[in-house]
Amino acid sequence: MFLTIVLYVDDLIFMGSNDAAVANFKEEMKEFEIIYLGLLRYFLGIKVQQLEHGIFISQSKYAEIILKRFWMETCKPTPTPTAMGIKLRKDDSMKSVNPTLYKSIVGSLMYLTTT
């Protein structure tokens, strides 16, 4: 028998190998005024589908949110995001990149690819 508990800031998810362990944990947690929302559907941008033949996770909704946040929802997918063999060089005539926006894009993509 096992019980797994995940806590992130003020979100708590738990699962167990049998119904008695889960019911006992829920009863113990009533002391903390926790609201039980039922089966897990979303957690930290990850969609969770619990079906009879397995548990499936997807980040398609989070990816859509990223595309909308950075005005890229109409972009077309490509296997390679830049031309192969291109040489990059500084172009002083171009407008400077907003470093905060750049960091936000990179951070969002890092989270998407590492979770």
N, CA and C atoms as an extended XYZ file, in Angstrom:
345
Properties=species:S:1:pos:R:3:atomname:S:1:resname:S:1:resid:I:1 pbc="F F F"
N         0.846       -1.175        0.000 N   MET     1
C         0.000        0.000        0.000 CA  MET     1
C         0.900        1.248        0.000 C   MET     1
N         0.531        2.244       -0.826 N   PHE     2
C         1.281        3.496       -0.847 CA  PHE     2
C         0.336        4.676       -0.981 C   PHE     2
N         0.827        5.828       -0.543 N   LEU     3
C         0.110        7.088       -0.694 CA  LEU     3
C         1.138        8.119       -1.142 C   LEU     3
N         0.886        8.768       -2.277 N   THR     4
C         1.785        9.787       -2.806 CA  THR     4
C         1.110       11.140       -2.670 C   THR     4
N         1.856       12.112       -2.146 N   ILE     5
C         1.325       13.455       -1.922 CA  ILE     5
C         2.241       14.457       -2.601 C   ILE     5
N         1.677       15.369       -3.382 N   VAL     6
C         2.439       16.419       -4.054 CA  VAL     6
C         1.870       17.753       -3.599 C   VAL     6
N         2.748       18.627       -3.102 N   LEU     7
C         2.332       19.949       -2.641 CA  LEU     7
C         3.105       20.998       -3.425 C   LEU     7
N         2.379       21.945       -4.020 N   TYR     8
C         2.992       23.062       -4.733 CA  TYR     8
C         2.285       24.332       -4.284 C   TYR     8
N         2.970       25.162       -3.532 N   VAL     9
C         2.443       26.400       -2.952 CA  VAL     9
C         1.174       26.078       -2.164 C   VAL     9
N        -0.006       26.315       -2.733 N   ASP    10
C        -1.242       26.017       -2.005 CA  ASP    10
C        -2.090       24.973       -2.713 C   ASP    10
N        -1.482       24.233       -3.629 N   ASP    11
C        -2.182       23.150       -4.320 CA  ASP    11
C        -1.644       21.815       -3.829 C   ASP    11
N        -2.540       20.887       -3.562 N   LEU    12
C        -2.166       19.579       -3.049 CA  LEU    12
C        -2.851       18.516       -3.888 C   LEU    12
N        -2.086       17.552       -4.366 N   ILE    13
C        -2.686       16.404       -5.041 CA  ILE    13
C        -2.197       15.157       -4.326 C   ILE    13
N        -3.019       14.135       -4.331 N   PHE    14
C        -2.626       12.888       -3.687 CA  PHE    14
C        -3.262       11.718       -4.403 C   PHE    14
N        -2.581       10.567       -4.298 N   MET    15
C        -3.106        9.339       -4.868 CA  MET    15
C        -2.593        8.183       -4.034 C   MET    15
N        -3.331        7.110       -4.047 N   GLY    16
C        -2.951        5.953       -3.250 CA  GLY    16
C        -3.248        4.661       -3.963 C   GLY    16
N        -2.668        3.603       -3.454 N   SER    17
C        -2.835        2.296       -4.071 CA  SER    17
C        -4.134        1.607       -3.673 C   SER    17
N        -4.802        2.129       -2.638 N   ASN    18
C        -6.121        1.567       -2.306 CA  ASN    18
C        -7.042        2.655       -1.774 C   ASN    18
N        -8.323        2.409       -1.871 N   ASP    19
C        -9.333        3.399       -1.496 CA  ASP    19
C        -9.296        3.745       -0.009 C   ASP    19
N        -8.928        2.789        0.832 N   ALA    20
C        -8.904        3.036        2.272 CA  ALA    20
C        -7.832        4.061        2.631 C   ALA    20
N        -6.661        3.970        2.010 N   ALA    21
C        -5.574        4.920        2.281 CA  ALA    21
C        -5.978        6.326        1.852 C   ALA    21
N        -6.599        6.437        0.698 N   VAL    22
C        -7.039        7.739        0.192 CA  VAL    22
C        -8.123        8.321        1.097 C   VAL    22
N        -9.090        7.493        1.486 N   ALA    23
C       -10.175        7.966        2.360 CA  ALA    23
C        -9.625        8.403        3.717 C   ALA    23
N        -8.688        7.652        4.257 N   ASN    24
C        -8.088        8.009        5.542 CA  ASN    24
C        -7.344        9.338        5.440 C   ASN    24
N        -6.589        9.547        4.350 N   PHE    25
C        -5.859       10.806        4.170 CA  PHE    25
C        -6.835       11.983        4.053 C   PHE    25
N        -7.896       11.814        3.280 N   LYS    26
C        -8.896       12.880        3.147 CA  LYS    26
C        -9.498       13.234        4.503 C   LYS    26
N        -9.759       12.230        5.322 N   GLU    27
C       -10.328       12.465        6.646 CA  GLU    27
C        -9.344       13.231        7.534 C   GLU    27
N        -8.074       12.857        7.485 N   GLU    28
C        -7.043       13.537        8.279 CA  GLU    28
C        -6.862       14.992        7.850 C   GLU    28
N        -7.030       15.276        6.588 N   MET    29
C        -6.793       16.615        6.056 CA  MET    29
C        -7.957       17.569        6.317 C   MET    29
N        -9.095       17.087        6.790 N   LYS    30
C       -10.237       17.962        7.091 CA  LYS    30
C        -9.876       19.022        8.121 C   LYS    30
N        -8.922       18.711        8.961 N   GLU    31
C        -8.458       19.651        9.992 CA  GLU    31
C        -7.934       20.950        9.370 C   GLU    31
N        -7.446       20.890        8.132 N   PHE    32
C        -6.844       22.044        7.477 CA  PHE    32
C        -7.804       22.774        6.536 C   PHE    32
N        -9.067       22.475        6.593 N   GLU    33
C       -10.098       23.123        5.777 CA  GLU    33
C        -9.781       23.050        4.283 C   GLU    33
N        -9.394       21.882        3.849 N   ILE    34
C        -9.075       21.659        2.437 CA  ILE    34
C       -10.363       21.368        1.680 C   ILE    34
N       -10.454       21.928        0.497 N   ILE    35
C       -11.608       21.687       -0.366 CA  ILE    35
C       -11.238       20.577       -1.343 C   ILE    35
N       -11.966       19.481       -1.297 N   TYR    36
C       -11.719       18.358       -2.202 CA  TYR    36
C       -12.455       18.620       -3.511 C   TYR    36
N       -11.717       18.677       -4.617 N   LEU    37
C       -12.297       19.010       -5.917 CA  LEU    37
C       -12.534       17.796       -6.816 C   LEU    37
N       -12.343       16.603       -6.296 N   GLY    38
C       -12.574       15.402       -7.090 CA  GLY    38
C       -11.323       14.975       -7.826 C   GLY    38
N       -11.526       14.175       -8.877 N   LEU    39
C       -10.388       13.679       -9.648 CA  LEU    39
C        -9.614       14.832      -10.276 C   LEU    39
N        -8.304       14.664      -10.336 N   LEU    40
C        -7.413       15.668      -10.906 CA  LEU    40
C        -7.696       15.842      -12.389 C   LEU    40
N        -7.865       17.101      -12.820 N   ARG    41
C        -8.078       17.406      -14.243 CA  ARG    41
C        -6.963       18.284      -14.785 C   ARG    41
N        -6.534       19.290      -14.026 N   TYR    42
C        -5.431       20.179      -14.411 CA  TYR    42
C        -4.538       20.422      -13.209 C   TYR    42
N        -3.235       20.472      -13.447 N   PHE    43
C        -2.291       20.798      -12.377 CA  PHE    43
C        -1.074       21.453      -13.006 C   PHE    43
N        -0.810       22.696      -12.646 N   LEU    44
C         0.344       23.452      -13.141 CA  LEU    44
C         0.427       23.459      -14.665 C   LEU    44
N        -0.714       23.633      -15.322 N   GLY    45
C        -0.752       23.711      -16.780 CA  GLY    45
C        -0.792       22.366      -17.477 C   GLY    45
N        -0.837       21.294      -16.724 N   ILE    46
C        -0.857       19.947      -17.305 CA  ILE    46
C        -2.266       19.383      -17.195 C   ILE    46
N        -2.828       18.972      -18.335 N   LYS    47
C        -4.152       18.356      -18.358 CA  LYS    47
C        -3.992       16.870      -18.039 C   LYS    47
N        -4.834       16.358      -17.155 N   VAL    48
C        -4.771       14.961      -16.737 CA  VAL    48
C        -6.107       14.291      -17.058 C   VAL    48
N        -6.038       13.195      -17.811 N   GLN    49
C        -7.237       12.409      -18.112 CA  GLN    49
C        -7.059       11.036      -17.479 C   GLN    49
N        -7.986       10.686      -16.594 N   GLN    50
C        -7.918        9.386      -15.934 CA  GLN    50
C        -8.985        8.488      -16.551 C   GLN    50
N        -8.525        7.511      -17.319 N   LEU    51
C        -9.416        6.579      -17.998 CA  LEU    51
C        -9.188        5.171      -17.463 C   LEU    51
N       -10.067        4.250      -17.823 N   GLU    52
C        -9.931        2.873      -17.337 CA  GLU    52
C        -8.627        2.228      -17.771 C   GLU    52
N        -8.143        2.549      -18.959 N   HIS    53
C        -6.938        1.898      -19.481 CA  HIS    53
C        -5.667        2.727      -19.285 C   HIS    53
N        -5.721        3.757      -18.440 N   GLY    54
C        -4.505        4.502      -18.137 CA  GLY    54
C        -4.756        5.959      -17.804 C   GLY    54
N        -3.696        6.624      -17.367 N   ILE    55
C        -3.732        8.050      -17.070 CA  ILE    55
C        -2.925        8.753      -18.147 C   ILE    55
N        -3.494        9.768      -18.767 N   PHE    56
C        -2.860       10.476      -19.873 CA  PHE    56
C        -2.702       11.948      -19.513 C   PHE    56
N        -1.525       12.488      -19.826 N   ILE    57
C        -1.268       13.897      -19.556 CA  ILE    57
C        -0.969       14.626      -20.855 C   ILE    57
N        -1.319       15.907      -20.894 N   SER    58
C        -1.119       16.723      -22.088 CA  SER    58
C        -0.879       18.167      -21.675 C   SER    58
N        -0.063       18.854      -22.448 N   GLN    59
C         0.175       20.272      -22.199 CA  GLN    59
C        -0.310       21.132      -23.362 C   GLN    59
N        -1.214       20.624      -24.168 N   SER    60
C        -1.674       21.367      -25.337 CA  SER    60
C        -2.311       22.705      -24.940 C   SER    60
N        -3.092       22.718      -23.869 N   LYS    61
C        -3.719       23.979      -23.443 CA  LYS    61
C        -2.661       24.987      -23.007 C   LYS    61
N        -1.650       24.536      -22.258 N   TYR    62
C        -0.579       25.436      -21.830 CA  TYR    62
C         0.193       25.958      -23.042 C   TYR    62
N         0.442       25.094      -24.028 N   ALA    63
C         1.135       25.528      -25.247 CA  ALA    63
C         0.312       26.588      -25.983 C   ALA    63
N        -1.008       26.408      -26.037 N   GLU    64
C        -1.883       27.408      -26.667 CA  GLU    64
C        -1.824       28.734      -25.918 C   GLU    64
N        -1.790       28.684      -24.594 N   ILE    65
C        -1.704       29.903      -23.786 CA  ILE    65
C        -0.403       30.647      -24.085 C   ILE    65
N         0.700       29.908      -24.196 N   ILE    66
C         1.992       30.525      -24.521 CA  ILE    66
C         1.921       31.207      -25.883 C   ILE    66
N         1.368       30.514      -26.869 N   LEU    67
C         1.267       31.097      -28.212 CA  LEU    67
C         0.446       32.383      -28.196 C   LEU    67
N        -0.661       32.387      -27.476 N   LYS    68
C        -1.486       33.596      -27.397 CA  LYS    68
C        -0.776       34.713      -26.651 C   LYS    68
N        -0.098       34.375      -25.549 N   ARG    69
C         0.595       35.381      -24.736 CA  ARG    69
C         1.652       36.126      -25.533 C   ARG    69
N         2.298       35.426      -26.464 N   PHE    70
C         3.381       36.042      -27.234 CA  PHE    70
C         2.990       36.293      -28.694 C   PHE    70
N         1.695       36.428      -28.942 N   TRP    71
C         1.145       36.816      -30.243 CA  TRP    71
C         1.616       35.894      -31.372 C   TRP    71
N         1.586       34.598      -31.126 N   MET    72
C         2.068       33.637      -32.115 CA  MET    72
C         1.008       32.587      -32.470 C   MET    72
N        -0.257       32.819      -32.108 N   GLU    73
C        -1.273       31.791      -32.335 CA  GLU    73
C        -1.540       31.492      -33.802 C   GLU    73
N        -1.146       32.396      -34.730 N   THR    74
C        -1.360       32.146      -36.153 CA  THR    74
C        -0.098       31.606      -36.846 C   THR    74
N         0.954       31.376      -36.082 N   CYS    75
C         2.197       30.853      -36.668 CA  CYS    75
C         2.000       29.418      -37.133 C   CYS    75
N         2.736       29.037      -38.153 N   LYS    76
C         2.670       27.676      -38.674 CA  LYS    76
C         3.773       26.838      -38.031 C   LYS    76
N         3.481       25.567      -37.742 N   PRO    77
C         4.508       24.704      -37.150 CA  PRO    77
C         5.621       24.391      -38.158 C   PRO    77
N         6.805       24.154      -37.633 N   THR    78
C         7.943       23.801      -38.473 CA  THR    78
C         8.875       22.898      -37.674 C   THR    78
N         9.499       21.919      -38.303 N   PRO    79
C        10.384       21.024      -37.551 CA  PRO    79
C        11.664       21.721      -37.093 C   PRO    79
N        12.119       22.712      -37.835 N   THR    80
C        13.311       23.474      -37.476 CA  THR    80
C        12.939       24.945      -37.478 C   THR    80
N        13.088       25.652      -36.344 N   PRO    81
C        12.599       27.025      -36.255 CA  PRO    81
C        13.428       28.078      -36.991 C   PRO    81
N        14.516       27.704      -37.605 N   THR    82
C        15.323       28.660      -38.357 CA  THR    82
C        15.948       27.958      -39.551 C   THR    82
N        16.387       28.716      -40.514 N   ALA    83
C        17.024       28.130      -41.692 CA  ALA    83
C        18.320       27.430      -41.288 C   ALA    83
N        18.574       26.277      -41.867 N   MET    84
C        19.790       25.514      -41.569 CA  MET    84
C        21.009       26.226      -42.158 C   MET    84
N        22.108       26.237      -41.419 N   GLY    85
C        23.373       26.767      -41.904 CA  GLY    85
C        23.480       28.281      -41.912 C   GLY    85
N        22.490       28.975      -41.357 N   ILE    86
C        22.529       30.435      -41.365 CA  ILE    86
C        23.580       30.932      -40.376 C   ILE    86
N        24.290       31.989      -40.728 N   LYS    87
C        25.292       32.584      -39.842 CA  LYS    87
C        24.669       33.807      -39.176 C   LYS    87
N        24.673       33.808      -37.874 N   LEU    88
C        24.096       34.913      -37.121 CA  LEU    88
C        25.162       35.976      -36.878 C   LEU    88
N        24.751       37.220      -37.001 N   ARG    89
C        25.667       38.331      -36.723 CA  ARG    89
C        24.864       39.506      -36.203 C   ARG    89
N        25.536       40.378      -35.522 N   LYS    90
C        24.888       41.543      -34.943 CA  LYS    90
C        24.528       42.534      -36.046 C   LYS    90
N        23.323       43.076      -35.948 N   ASP    91
C        22.862       44.079      -36.908 CA  ASP    91
C        22.465       45.315      -36.104 C   ASP    91
N        23.340       46.313      -36.070 N   ASP    92
C        23.095       47.520      -35.272 CA  ASP    92
C        21.912       48.336      -35.776 C   ASP    92
N        21.465       48.093      -37.003 N   SER    93
C        20.346       48.868      -37.534 CA  SER    93
C        18.990       48.341      -37.042 C   SER    93
N        18.972       47.148      -36.447 N   MET    94
C        17.721       46.547      -35.979 CA  MET    94
C        17.337       47.100      -34.608 C   MET    94
N        16.053       47.073      -34.343 N   LYS    95
C        15.526       47.502      -33.051 CA  LYS    95
C        15.981       46.504      -31.972 C   LYS    95
N        16.340       47.010      -30.801 N   SER    96
C        16.772       46.148      -29.704 CA  SER    96
C        15.636       45.238      -29.242 C   SER    96
N        16.011       44.054      -28.814 N   VAL    97
C        15.052       43.092      -28.290 CA  VAL    97
C        14.749       43.449      -26.841 C   VAL    97
N        13.490       43.348      -26.465 N   ASN    98
C        13.075       43.585      -25.082 CA  ASN    98
C        13.563       42.400      -24.244 C   ASN    98
N        14.546       42.612      -23.354 N   PRO    99
C        15.098       41.478      -22.595 CA  PRO    99
C        14.084       40.814      -21.667 C   PRO    99
N        13.159       41.574      -21.120 N   THR   100
C        12.148       40.995      -20.235 CA  THR   100
C        11.226       40.068      -21.013 C   THR   100
N        10.796       40.512      -22.191 N   LEU   101
C         9.940       39.683      -23.038 CA  LEU   101
C        10.677       38.422      -23.464 C   LEU   101
N        11.923       38.570      -23.865 N   TYR   102
C        12.734       37.430      -24.296 CA  TYR   102
C        12.865       36.407      -23.164 C   TYR   102
N        13.169       36.863      -21.965 N   LYS   103
C        13.312       35.964      -20.822 CA  LYS   103
C        11.994       35.265      -20.506 C   LYS   103
N        10.894       35.976      -20.660 N   SER   104
C         9.583       35.396      -20.406 CA  SER   104
C         9.265       34.293      -21.417 C   SER   104
N         9.583       34.531      -22.679 N   ILE   105
C         9.361       33.520      -23.717 CA  ILE   105
C        10.214       32.285      -23.435 C   ILE   105
N        11.500       32.499      -23.184 N   VAL   106
C        12.408       31.381      -22.931 CA  VAL   106
C        11.984       30.613      -21.687 C   VAL   106
N        11.621       31.307      -20.617 N   GLY   107
C        11.167       30.644      -19.397 CA  GLY   107
C         9.917       29.811      -19.622 C   GLY   107
N         8.965       30.339      -20.389 N   SER   108
C         7.742       29.593      -20.697 CA  SER   108
C         8.044       28.337      -21.490 C   SER   108
N         8.930       28.452      -22.461 N   LEU   109
C         9.305       27.284      -23.270 CA  LEU   109
C        10.090       26.261      -22.457 C   LEU   109
N        10.936       26.726      -21.555 N   MET   110
C        11.672       25.805      -20.695 CA  MET   110
C        10.720       25.018      -19.808 C   MET   110
N         9.723       25.704      -19.235 N   TYR   111
C         8.742       25.008      -18.391 CA  TYR   111
C         7.970       23.990      -19.223 C   TYR   111
N         7.571       24.391      -20.416 N   LEU   112
C         6.798       23.499      -21.295 CA  LEU   112
C         7.590       22.242      -21.634 C   LEU   112
N         8.865       22.382      -21.905 N   THR   113
C         9.659       21.230      -22.343 CA  THR   113
C        10.197       20.378      -21.203 C   THR   113
N        10.198       20.904      -19.967 N   THR   114
C        10.755       20.130      -18.861 CA  THR   114
C         9.708       19.506      -17.935 C   THR   114
N         8.442       19.836      -18.125 N   THR   115
C         7.416       19.244      -17.267 CA  THR   115
C         6.718       18.108      -17.961 C   THR   115
